[in-house]
Amino acid sequence: MLRAELHVHSNFSDGKSSVEEIILEALRKKIDLLSITDHDTLNGSMSAVEFVIEEKIPIFVIPGIEISTSSGHLLAYGIEKEIEAGLSMRESCEIVRSLGGITVLAHPFDLLRNGTLRRKDFSYVDCVEIFNAKSYFNFLAKRYAEKYGKRGIGGSDAHSANQVGLVINYLEFPKKEAILNAFFDGRRQKIRERVSCILSQIGQRL
């Protein structure tokens, strides 16, 4: 089984660390597969693809993005074209599928992270993030994923390199389709860790 990190943000969006720092940390933590899922941009993800090839780093990279739909955030894997922000969840999912991608509902019910509150959004996606290291609503995410017959993955939602690997998904093979049958383990980020990250991000922008 491959150890996979499927929810990371780089400094191409609201993350603190560079793509290179994230990849090197993933390598140190023996992660086999990585997806950088910056908000509404593929730049971080495609930079990761280039970096592992150029430096011959033994990590598989699946292109990823976290799309801001009109009702909440949507993770998309395996696409190489950006999706317009602000479309409905249904429209966004249809476009991702037309591009050959996999859709995952990101941290549902978590308003602080722009998770959807609409139950019908569960019906549009391929999979659901039922465990997010920063969310207190995982129990609801899991409940509705089961109700709608959706498989679940876990997400570190890492915004700095040191948070990479909080949640590890296990995939059978290094392709986006393996996400649909993943299983995961990990922990919720401690409050002091979260506060420390937020303060460092604030300090970086001042």
C-alpha positions as CSV (number, residue, x, y, z in Angstrom):
1,M,0.0,0.0,0.0
2,L,1.2,3.5,-0.8
3,R,1.2,6.2,2.0
4,A,-0.5,9.2,0.6
5,E,-1.0,12.8,1.7
6,L,-4.0,14.2,-0.2
7,H,-4.7,17.7,1.3
8,V,-1.9,20.2,1.5
9,H,-1.7,23.9,0.7
10,S,1.5,25.6,-0.4
11,N,2.4,29.3,-0.6
12,F,0.8,29.4,-4.1
13,S,-2.4,29.9,-2.1
14,D,-2.8,30.3,1.7
15,G,0.0,27.9,2.8
16,K,3.2,29.0,4.5
17,S,5.7,26.6,2.9
18,S,7.0,26.3,-0.6
19,V,6.3,23.3,-2.8
20,E,9.9,22.2,-2.4
21,E,9.7,22.3,1.4
22,I,6.5,20.3,1.3
23,I,7.9,17.6,-0.9
24,L,11.1,17.3,1.1
25,E,9.1,17.0,4.3
26,A,6.9,14.3,2.6
27,L,10.1,12.5,1.6
28,R,11.4,12.6,5.2
29,K,8.1,11.2,6.5
30,K,8.3,8.3,4.0
31,I,5.2,9.5,2.1
32,D,4.9,7.8,-1.3
33,L,2.2,9.9,-2.9
34,L,1.4,13.6,-2.6
35,S,-1.3,16.0,-3.9
36,I,-0.9,19.7,-3.3
37,T,-4.5,21.1,-3.3
38,D,-4.1,24.9,-3.3
39,H,-7.2,27.1,-3.4
40,D,-8.4,27.7,-7.0
41,T,-5.0,27.2,-8.6
42,L,-3.1,24.3,-10.0
43,N,0.2,26.2,-9.9
44,G,1.5,24.5,-6.7
45,S,0.5,21.1,-7.9
46,M,2.0,21.4,-11.3
47,S,5.2,22.8,-9.8
48,A,5.3,19.7,-7.6
49,V,5.1,17.5,-10.7
50,E,8.0,19.3,-12.3
51,F,10.1,19.3,-9.1
52,V,9.9,15.6,-8.4
53,I,10.8,14.9,-12.1
54,E,13.7,17.3,-12.2
55,E,15.2,16.3,-8.9
56,K,14.4,12.6,-9.4
57,I,12.5,12.4,-6.1
58,P,10.7,9.0,-5.5
59,I,7.3,10.5,-4.8
60,F,4.2,10.2,-7.0
61,V,2.3,13.4,-7.5
62,I,-1.4,13.5,-8.4
63,P,-2.4,17.0,-9.5
64,G,-5.0,18.5,-7.2
65,I,-6.9,21.7,-6.4
66,E,-9.4,22.9,-3.9
67,I,-12.2,24.6,-5.8
68,S,-14.4,27.4,-4.2
69,T,-17.9,26.5,-5.3
70,S,-20.9,28.6,-4.5
71,S,-21.9,26.3,-1.6
72,G,-18.5,25.2,-0.3
73,H,-15.1,23.8,-1.0
74,L,-14.5,20.9,-3.4
75,L,-11.3,18.9,-3.7
76,A,-10.5,17.7,-7.3
77,Y,-7.8,15.2,-8.2
78,G,-6.3,14.3,-11.6
79,I,-7.1,17.4,-13.6
80,E,-4.7,19.7,-15.3
81,K,-7.1,22.6,-16.0
82,E,-8.3,25.0,-13.5
83,I,-12.1,25.3,-12.8
84,E,-13.8,28.6,-12.4
85,A,-14.5,29.6,-8.8
86,G,-18.1,30.4,-7.8
87,L,-19.9,27.8,-9.8
88,S,-22.4,25.5,-8.1
89,M,-21.2,22.2,-6.6
90,R,-23.1,20.3,-9.2
91,E,-21.6,22.3,-12.1
92,S,-18.1,22.0,-10.7
93,C,-18.4,18.3,-10.2
94,E,-19.6,17.8,-13.8
95,I,-16.7,19.8,-15.2
96,V,-14.2,17.9,-13.1
97,R,-15.6,14.6,-14.3
98,S,-15.5,15.8,-18.0
99,L,-11.8,16.4,-17.5
100,G,-11.3,12.9,-16.1
101,G,-11.0,14.0,-12.5
102,I,-12.2,12.7,-9.1
103,T,-14.3,14.9,-6.8
104,V,-14.1,14.9,-3.0
105,L,-16.3,17.1,-0.8
106,A,-13.9,19.0,1.5
107,H,-14.6,19.3,5.3
108,P,-18.4,19.5,5.0
109,F,-20.3,21.4,7.7
110,D,-17.2,23.2,8.8
111,L,-18.1,26.9,8.3
112,L,-14.6,28.1,9.4
113,R,-13.1,26.3,6.4
114,N,-16.0,27.0,4.0
115,G,-17.4,23.5,4.1
116,T,-20.8,23.0,2.5
117,L,-23.9,22.9,4.7
118,R,-26.1,21.5,1.9
119,R,-26.8,17.8,2.2
120,K,-27.6,17.4,-1.4
121,D,-24.0,18.3,-2.3
122,F,-23.1,14.8,-1.0
123,S,-25.0,13.4,-4.0
124,Y,-22.8,15.1,-6.6
125,V,-19.3,14.0,-5.5
126,D,-17.4,10.8,-5.9
127,C,-16.1,10.8,-2.3
128,V,-16.1,12.7,1.0
129,E,-13.4,14.0,3.3
130,I,-14.8,12.4,6.4
131,F,-11.8,13.1,8.6
132,N,-10.2,16.5,8.5
133,A,-7.3,17.2,11.0
134,K,-8.7,20.6,11.7
135,S,-12.4,20.0,11.8
136,Y,-14.8,19.4,14.6
137,F,-17.5,18.2,12.3
138,N,-16.1,14.9,11.1
139,F,-18.8,13.0,12.8
140,L,-21.4,14.8,10.6
141,A,-19.3,14.3,7.4
142,K,-19.1,10.6,8.1
143,R,-22.8,10.3,8.9
144,Y,-23.9,11.9,5.6
145,A,-21.3,10.2,3.5
146,E,-22.7,6.9,4.7
147,K,-26.2,8.1,4.1
148,Y,-25.4,8.9,0.5
149,G,-23.3,5.8,0.0
150,K,-20.0,7.6,-0.5
151,R,-16.6,6.4,0.5
152,G,-14.4,8.6,2.7
153,I,-10.8,9.8,2.8
154,G,-8.9,11.8,5.4
155,G,-7.2,15.1,5.0
156,S,-4.4,16.8,6.9
157,D,-5.4,20.2,5.4
158,A,-1.8,21.1,6.0
159,H,-0.8,24.8,5.7
160,S,2.8,24.3,6.5
161,A,5.4,21.6,5.8
162,N,5.5,20.4,9.4
163,Q,1.8,19.6,9.2
164,V,2.3,17.2,6.3
165,G,1.4,13.7,7.3
166,L,-1.1,14.4,10.1
167,V,-3.5,12.2,8.2
168,I,-2.2,9.4,5.9
169,N,-4.3,7.7,3.3
170,Y,-3.4,4.3,2.0
171,L,-3.8,3.7,-1.7
172,E,-3.4,0.4,-3.7
173,F,-1.8,2.1,-6.7
174,P,-0.5,5.5,-7.7
175,K,-3.5,6.7,-9.7
176,K,-6.4,9.1,-8.9
177,E,-8.9,6.2,-9.1
178,A,-7.3,4.6,-6.1
179,I,-8.6,7.5,-3.9
180,L,-12.1,6.0,-4.2
181,N,-11.0,2.9,-2.2
182,A,-8.5,4.5,0.2
183,F,-8.5,4.1,3.9
184,F,-6.8,6.4,6.3
185,D,-5.4,7.0,9.8
186,G,-4.3,10.1,11.5
187,R,-5.0,12.6,14.3
188,R,-6.8,15.9,14.7
189,Q,-4.4,18.9,15.0
190,K,-4.0,20.2,18.5
191,I,-5.3,23.7,19.3
192,R,-1.8,24.9,20.2
193,E,-0.4,23.6,16.9
194,R,-3.2,25.4,15.0
195,V,-2.7,28.7,16.9
196,S,1.1,28.5,16.3
197,C,0.5,28.1,12.6
198,I,-2.0,30.9,12.4
199,L,0.4,33.3,14.3
200,S,3.2,32.4,12.0
201,Q,1.1,33.0,8.9
202,I,0.0,36.4,10.3
203,G,3.6,37.3,11.1
204,Q,4.7,36.3,7.6
205,R,2.2,38.8,6.0
206,L,3.0,41.8,8.3
